[in-house]
Amino acid sequence: MILLSDVLQAAANLRAQKTRTLLTALGIVFGVGSVIGMLAIGSGAREESLRFIEQLGVRNVLVESRPATSQEEFQQRRRSSPGLSARDVRILRANIETLETLSARKSLHPARVLPKPARDLPELYGVEPSYSAIHSLHLAEGRFFDESDDAASATVCVLGESAKVNLFGYGPAVGKFVKVNDTWLEVTGVLAEQVMAGSTNSGASMLDVNNIVYTPLNTLQYRFWDQGQGMKDELDGIDLRLNANADSIETAKVVTAVLNSTHHSMQDFTVTIPAALLAQQQRTQTIFTYVMVAIAAISLLVGGIGIMNIVLATVLERTREIGIRRSIGARRWDIVRQFLTESVLISVGGGLLGIAFGFFLAWLIARTAEWKTIVTTSSVVIAFGVSVAVGVIFGIYPAMKASRINPIDALRYE
């Protein structure tokens, strides 16, 4: 009953000064909203990064060919190393004990494609059927080509989501034909949209991972001629998927050692470990989130100082009221409780409005900046909890000061 009475009296006092109360609460509103918004950006970025790295495969080891930058560099490499080739595939398959499956990969940039693409020409990727399982590719329609298609160098293909829209619009594509250079390919499947994060095997340029036409590796090797093959290795990459209990970092060391021996220590390839990328990304994202939250928390600090300032001004204005209450029997703790309740009500009200502002801020950022934002329950609880703590911490000093006022001096105060 005492608590309810304090809350009702504090609410009445704050309602009597509506404008002052609202302006005081604005600092808390913006602080809580900023914290929620920054955490939403961090959560969205973290999920996108995790999706991309999971798409690469946390059990995968990716070997990429490093293209030569000049004819002289290419000739110098060839004196020592044959480059990434089918021979490396056979050697890795025979020597990596923790290997579950692998797929060689070769790409080609076509000169022409029919139907004529609405936007950029899609890339042509020659891969083995195991590529789908290695990268957890999901089909929106149709099927992925199989071992029999690869063995027969069948003229079939699977379209990425953007490639399908680029060539055929939004209607069904399975069963239709695509002419790449001089070869017609029958569409057997269409992939669901993949996370956009560029590609490591396209040099300095970024590649739309959804604007790709996948065909069996043997089909690309035997039915297509790459005019730019002069300075390229036989293969662009080899993607390995390891057993569930394998240590990807240790396996990557073995892969590097094996390839160094066949390439005579010529650094014409790179080995990427998505699991290590995941750990590094998590560390980086944690630091990034902490920095953003620290910046946003400054608004809460400013809001807390505003609460303390206003409550101190209120104490001076109500000095006679304090003296009257003390003279009729109110204890110091009653005065502390009265002003502390008012500061907590300001912070709670500001916190609730700040939660709404945080959701709006996250939506606005996602809409205007096209960044994915995720408002989590933990971010709301943390931001609101901190706002309440701010009200308590910054309300203690003014409340204690009010309780120490001498009743006789308070009654004389004008």
C-alpha positions as CSV (number, residue, x, y, z in Angstrom):
1,M,0.0,0.0,0.0
2,I,2.9,2.4,0.8
3,L,4.5,1.6,-2.5
4,L,1.2,2.1,-4.4
5,S,0.7,5.4,-2.6
6,D,4.2,6.6,-3.5
7,V,3.7,5.7,-7.2
8,L,0.4,7.5,-7.4
9,Q,1.8,10.6,-5.6
10,A,4.9,10.6,-7.9
11,A,2.7,10.2,-11.0
12,A,0.6,13.1,-9.9
13,N,3.6,15.3,-9.3
14,L,5.1,14.4,-12.7
15,R,1.7,15.0,-14.4
16,A,1.6,18.5,-12.9
17,Q,4.8,19.3,-14.9
18,K,4.1,17.5,-18.1
19,T,6.4,19.4,-20.4
20,R,9.4,19.2,-18.0
21,T,8.8,15.5,-17.4
22,L,8.6,14.7,-21.2
23,L,11.8,16.7,-22.0
24,T,13.6,14.9,-19.1
25,A,12.4,11.5,-20.4
26,L,13.6,12.2,-24.0
27,G,17.2,11.5,-23.0
28,I,16.2,8.0,-21.8
29,V,13.9,7.5,-24.9
30,F,16.7,8.2,-27.3
31,G,19.3,6.3,-25.2
32,V,17.2,3.1,-25.0
33,G,16.1,3.4,-28.7
34,S,19.8,3.8,-29.8
35,V,20.9,0.8,-27.8
36,I,18.2,-1.4,-29.3
37,G,18.9,0.0,-32.8
38,M,22.6,-0.6,-32.5
39,L,22.1,-4.1,-31.2
40,A,19.6,-4.8,-33.9
41,I,22.2,-3.8,-36.6
42,G,24.8,-6.0,-34.9
43,S,22.5,-9.0,-34.7
44,G,21.4,-8.6,-38.3
45,A,25.0,-8.3,-39.5
46,R,26.0,-11.3,-37.4
47,E,23.2,-13.5,-38.8
48,E,24.1,-12.5,-42.4
49,S,27.8,-13.4,-41.8
50,L,26.9,-16.7,-40.1
51,R,24.6,-17.6,-43.0
52,F,27.3,-16.8,-45.6
53,I,30.0,-18.8,-43.7
54,E,27.6,-21.7,-43.1
55,Q,26.9,-21.5,-46.9
56,L,30.6,-21.9,-47.4
57,G,30.4,-24.8,-45.0
58,V,32.0,-25.0,-41.5
59,R,33.2,-28.5,-42.3
60,N,34.7,-27.4,-45.7
61,V,38.2,-26.5,-46.8
62,L,38.3,-24.4,-50.0
63,V,41.3,-24.5,-52.3
64,E,41.4,-21.6,-54.8
65,S,43.7,-21.0,-57.7
66,R,45.6,-17.7,-57.7
67,P,45.4,-16.2,-61.2
68,A,48.7,-14.8,-62.6
69,T,48.8,-11.0,-63.1
70,S,51.0,-11.1,-66.1
71,Q,52.3,-13.5,-68.8
72,E,55.8,-13.4,-67.3
73,E,54.5,-14.4,-63.9
74,F,52.5,-17.2,-65.5
75,Q,55.5,-18.6,-67.4
76,Q,57.6,-18.4,-64.2
77,R,55.0,-20.4,-62.3
78,R,54.8,-23.0,-65.1
79,R,58.6,-23.7,-64.8
80,S,57.9,-25.1,-61.3
81,S,54.2,-25.8,-60.9
82,P,51.5,-27.3,-63.2
83,G,48.9,-25.2,-61.4
84,L,45.7,-26.5,-59.9
85,S,44.7,-29.6,-61.9
86,A,42.8,-32.9,-61.9
87,R,46.0,-34.5,-60.7
88,D,45.7,-32.5,-57.4
89,V,42.1,-33.8,-57.1
90,R,43.3,-37.4,-57.3
91,I,46.2,-36.8,-54.8
92,L,43.9,-35.1,-52.3
93,R,41.3,-37.8,-52.6
94,A,43.9,-40.4,-51.9
95,N,45.8,-38.6,-49.0
96,I,43.2,-36.8,-46.9
97,E,42.0,-39.3,-44.4
98,T,39.2,-37.1,-43.0
99,L,37.8,-36.3,-46.5
100,E,34.1,-37.0,-46.9
101,T,33.7,-35.7,-50.5
102,L,35.1,-33.1,-52.8
103,S,34.3,-31.3,-56.0
104,A,36.6,-29.7,-58.6
105,R,35.4,-26.4,-60.0
106,K,36.1,-24.5,-63.2
107,S,34.4,-21.2,-64.4
108,L,34.0,-19.6,-67.7
109,H,32.7,-16.1,-68.6
110,P,30.5,-16.7,-71.7
111,A,30.6,-14.3,-74.7
112,R,26.9,-14.6,-75.3
113,V,23.9,-16.2,-73.8
114,L,20.3,-16.9,-75.1
115,P,17.7,-15.9,-74.1
116,K,19.4,-12.5,-73.9
117,P,19.8,-11.6,-70.2
118,A,18.0,-8.6,-68.8
119,R,21.0,-7.6,-66.9
120,D,24.6,-9.0,-66.6
121,L,25.7,-12.1,-68.3
122,P,25.7,-15.1,-65.9
123,E,28.9,-16.9,-65.1
124,L,29.2,-20.6,-66.2
125,Y,30.4,-22.9,-63.4
126,G,31.5,-26.5,-64.2
127,V,31.2,-28.5,-60.9
128,E,30.8,-32.1,-59.8
129,P,27.4,-33.3,-58.4
130,S,28.9,-33.4,-54.9
131,Y,29.2,-29.5,-55.1
132,S,25.5,-29.2,-54.1
133,A,26.0,-31.2,-50.9
134,I,29.3,-29.5,-50.1
135,H,27.8,-26.0,-50.2
136,S,24.3,-27.0,-48.9
137,L,22.6,-25.6,-52.1
138,H,18.8,-25.7,-51.8
139,L,16.6,-26.2,-54.9
140,A,13.6,-24.0,-55.5
141,E,12.5,-26.3,-58.4
142,G,13.7,-29.3,-60.3
143,R,16.9,-31.3,-59.5
144,F,20.6,-31.0,-59.4
145,F,22.5,-33.0,-62.1
146,D,23.9,-36.3,-61.0
147,E,26.9,-38.6,-61.6
148,S,25.5,-40.0,-64.8
149,D,25.0,-36.5,-66.2
150,D,28.7,-35.7,-65.4
151,A,30.0,-39.0,-66.8
152,A,28.0,-38.5,-70.1
153,S,29.0,-34.8,-70.4
154,A,25.2,-34.1,-70.6
155,T,24.1,-30.8,-71.9
156,V,22.2,-29.9,-68.7
157,C,22.4,-27.0,-66.2
158,V,21.1,-25.6,-63.0
159,L,20.3,-21.9,-62.7
160,G,21.0,-19.6,-59.8
161,E,18.0,-17.6,-58.6
162,S,19.2,-14.3,-60.3
163,A,20.2,-16.1,-63.4
164,K,16.8,-17.7,-63.8
165,V,15.0,-14.3,-63.4
166,N,17.6,-12.7,-65.7
167,L,16.9,-15.2,-68.5
168,F,13.3,-16.4,-68.0
169,G,11.6,-13.9,-65.7
170,Y,9.6,-15.2,-62.8
171,G,7.9,-18.2,-64.5
172,P,9.0,-21.8,-64.3
173,A,12.3,-22.6,-66.0
174,V,12.8,-26.3,-65.7
175,G,12.7,-28.0,-69.1
176,K,13.6,-24.8,-70.9
177,F,16.9,-24.4,-72.8
178,V,19.8,-21.9,-72.4
179,K,22.3,-21.3,-75.2
180,V,25.8,-20.5,-73.7
181,N,28.2,-19.6,-76.4
182,D,27.4,-22.3,-79.0
183,T,26.0,-25.0,-76.8
184,W,22.4,-25.5,-75.8
185,L,21.8,-26.6,-72.1
186,E,18.6,-28.0,-70.7
187,V,17.5,-26.5,-67.4
188,T,17.0,-29.3,-64.8
189,G,16.8,-27.2,-61.7
190,V,16.7,-23.7,-60.1
191,L,18.5,-22.9,-56.9
192,A,16.9,-20.9,-54.0
193,E,18.5,-17.5,-53.3
194,Q,21.9,-17.6,-51.7
195,V,23.5,-15.1,-49.3
196,M,25.2,-12.3,-51.3
197,A,28.8,-11.9,-50.2
198,G,30.9,-11.9,-53.3
199,S,33.3,-14.6,-54.4
200,T,36.9,-15.2,-53.7
201,N,37.6,-16.9,-57.0
202,S,36.8,-13.9,-59.3
203,G,39.9,-11.8,-58.8
204,A,39.4,-8.4,-57.4
205,S,35.8,-8.1,-58.7
206,M,32.7,-9.2,-56.7
207,L,30.5,-11.9,-58.2
208,D,26.7,-12.2,-57.8
209,V,26.6,-15.8,-56.4
210,N,23.0,-16.1,-57.6
211,N,23.8,-15.1,-61.2
212,I,25.5,-18.4,-62.0
213,V,24.7,-21.2,-64.4
214,Y,26.0,-24.6,-63.1
215,T,26.8,-27.4,-65.5
216,P,28.6,-30.8,-65.0
217,L,32.4,-30.3,-64.9
218,N,33.0,-32.7,-67.8
219,T,30.4,-30.9,-69.8
220,L,32.3,-27.6,-69.4
221,Q,35.6,-29.2,-70.1
222,Y,34.6,-31.1,-73.2
223,R,31.9,-28.9,-74.8
224,F,33.2,-25.4,-74.1
225,W,36.3,-23.5,-75.2
226,D,37.5,-20.8,-72.8
227,Q,39.3,-18.1,-74.9
228,G,40.8,-16.7,-71.7
229,Q,42.3,-20.1,-70.7
230,G,45.9,-19.0,-71.7
231,M,46.8,-17.7,-68.2
232,K,44.5,-19.9,-66.1
233,D,45.0,-23.2,-64.3
234,E,43.2,-26.3,-65.4
235,L,40.9,-25.8,-62.4
236,D,39.7,-22.7,-60.6
237,G,39.2,-24.5,-57.3
238,I,38.8,-27.6,-55.3
239,D,36.1,-27.7,-52.5
240,L,36.5,-30.4,-49.8
241,R,34.0,-31.5,-47.3
242,L,35.4,-33.2,-44.2
243,N,34.0,-35.8,-41.8
244,A,31.9,-34.5,-38.9
245,N,34.6,-35.2,-36.3
246,A,37.5,-33.7,-38.4
247,D,39.6,-30.8,-37.3
248,S,39.3,-28.5,-40.3
249,I,42.3,-26.4,-39.3
250,E,44.6,-29.4,-39.0
251,T,43.2,-30.9,-42.2
252,A,43.9,-27.5,-44.0
253,K,47.5,-27.8,-42.9
254,V,47.7,-31.3,-44.5
255,V,46.1,-30.0,-47.7
256,T,48.5,-27.1,-47.9
257,A,51.5,-29.5,-47.3
258,V,50.3,-31.9,-50.0
259,L,49.7,-29.2,-52.6
260,N,53.1,-27.5,-51.7
261,S,54.8,-30.8,-52.6
262,T,53.0,-31.2,-55.9
263,H,53.4,-27.4,-56.8
264,H,57.0,-27.3,-55.6
265,S,56.2,-24.7,-53.0
266,M,55.0,-22.3,-55.6
267,Q,52.3,-20.0,-53.9
268,D,49.8,-20.3,-56.8
269,F,46.9,-21.3,-54.6
270,T,45.2,-20.3,-51.4
271,V,43.5,-22.5,-48.8
272,T,40.4,-21.0,-47.0
273,I,38.9,-22.5,-43.8
274,P,35.3,-21.3,-43.2
275,A,35.4,-22.5,-39.6
276,A,38.3,-20.2,-38.9
277,L,36.5,-17.4,-40.7
278,L,33.5,-18.0,-38.5
279,A,35.6,-17.7,-35.3
280,Q,37.2,-14.5,-36.5
281,Q,33.9,-13.1,-37.6
282,Q,32.4,-13.8,-34.2
283,R,35.3,-12.0,-32.5
284,T,35.1,-9.0,-34.8
285,Q,31.3,-8.8,-34.5
286,T,31.5,-8.9,-30.7
287,I,34.0,-6.0,-30.6
288,F,31.8,-4.1,-33.2
289,T,28.7,-4.6,-31.1
290,Y,30.4,-3.5,-27.9
291,V,31.7,-0.3,-29.5
292,M,28.2,0.6,-31.0
293,V,26.5,-0.1,-27.7
294,A,29.0,2.0,-25.8
295,I,28.4,4.9,-28.1
296,A,24.6,4.5,-27.8
297,A,24.9,4.2,-24.0
298,I,26.3,7.7,-23.9
299,S,22.7,8.9,-24.6
300,L,21.5,7.0,-21.5
301,L,24.2,8.6,-19.5
302,V,23.2,12.1,-20.7
303,G,19.6,11.1,-19.9
304,G,20.5,10.1,-16.4
305,I,22.3,13.4,-15.9
306,G,19.1,15.1,-17.1
307,I,17.1,13.2,-14.6
308,M,19.4,14.2,-11.7
309,N,19.4,17.8,-12.8
310,I,15.6,18.0,-13.0
311,V,15.0,16.2,-9.7
312,L,17.5,18.6,-8.0
313,A,15.6,21.5,-9.4
314,T,12.3,19.9,-8.2
315,V,13.8,19.6,-4.7
316,L,14.5,23.3,-4.5
317,E,11.0,24.2,-5.8
318,R,9.4,21.9,-3.2
319,T,11.5,22.7,-0.2
320,R,8.5,24.1,1.8
321,E,6.6,20.9,0.9
322,I,9.5,18.8,2.3
323,G,9.5,20.9,5.5
324,I,5.8,20.5,6.0
325,R,6.0,16.7,5.5
326,R,8.9,16.4,7.9
327,S,7.1,18.6,10.5
328,I,4.1,16.3,10.6
329,G,6.1,13.1,11.1
330,A,7.6,12.1,7.7
331,R,11.0,10.3,8.1
332,R,14.0,10.9,6.0
333,W,13.4,7.5,4.2
334,D,9.9,8.7,3.3
335,I,11.4,11.8,1.5
336,V,14.1,9.6,-0.2
337,R,11.4,7.2,-1.4
338,Q,9.2,10.0,-2.7
339,F,11.8,11.6,-5.0
340,L,13.5,8.3,-5.9
341,T,10.1,7.0,-7.1
342,E,9.7,10.1,-9.3
343,S,13.1,9.6,-11.0
344,V,12.4,5.8,-11.5
345,L,9.0,6.6,-13.0
346,I,10.6,9.0,-15.5
347,S,13.2,6.4,-16.5
348,V,10.6,3.6,-16.7
349,G,8.3,5.7,-18.9
350,G,11.2,6.8,-21.0
351,G,12.4,3.2,-21.3
352,L,9.0,2.0,-22.5
353,L,8.8,4.8,-25.1
354,G,12.5,4.0,-26.0
355,I,11.6,0.4,-26.7
356,A,9.0,1.6,-29.2
357,F,11.5,4.1,-30.7
358,G,14.1,1.3,-30.9
359,F,11.7,-0.9,-33.0
360,F,11.0,2.1,-35.2
361,L,14.7,2.9,-35.6
362,A,15.5,-0.7,-36.5
363,W,12.8,-0.7,-39.1
364,L,13.9,2.6,-40.5
365,I,17.5,1.5,-40.8
366,A,16.5,-1.7,-42.6
367,R,14.2,0.2,-44.9
368,T,16.5,3.1,-45.9
369,A,20.0,1.6,-45.6
370,E,18.9,-1.9,-46.7
371,W,20.7,-3.5,-43.8
372,K,19.2,-6.5,-42.1
373,T,18.2,-5.7,-38.5
374,I,17.0,-8.1,-35.8
375,V,15.6,-6.8,-32.6
376,T,16.2,-9.5,-30.0
377,T,14.4,-10.0,-26.6
378,S,17.8,-9.8,-24.8
379,S,18.5,-6.3,-26.4
380,V,15.1,-5.0,-25.2
381,V,15.6,-6.4,-21.7
382,I,19.1,-5.0,-21.4
383,A,18.2,-1.6,-22.7
384,F,15.1,-1.3,-20.5
385,G,17.0,-2.7,-17.4
386,V,19.8,-0.1,-17.9
387,S,17.2,2.7,-18.2
388,V,15.6,1.7,-14.9
389,A,19.1,1.4,-13.3
390,V,19.9,4.9,-14.6
391,G,16.7,6.2,-12.9
392,V,17.7,4.7,-9.6
393,I,21.4,5.6,-9.7
394,F,20.9,9.2,-10.8
395,G,17.9,9.7,-8.5
396,I,19.6,8.7,-5.3
397,Y,21.7,11.9,-4.9
398,P,18.8,14.3,-5.3
399,A,16.6,12.2,-3.0
400,M,19.3,12.0,-0.3
401,K,19.8,15.7,-0.5
402,A,16.1,16.3,-0.1
403,S,16.0,14.1,3.0
404,R,18.8,16.0,4.6
405,I,17.0,19.4,4.5
406,N,16.4,20.8,8.0
407,P,12.6,21.0,8.5
408,I,12.9,24.5,10.2
409,D,15.0,25.9,7.4
410,A,12.6,24.3,4.8
411,L,9.5,26.0,6.4
412,R,11.3,29.4,6.3
413,Y,12.3,28.8,2.6
414,E,10.7,31.2,0.1
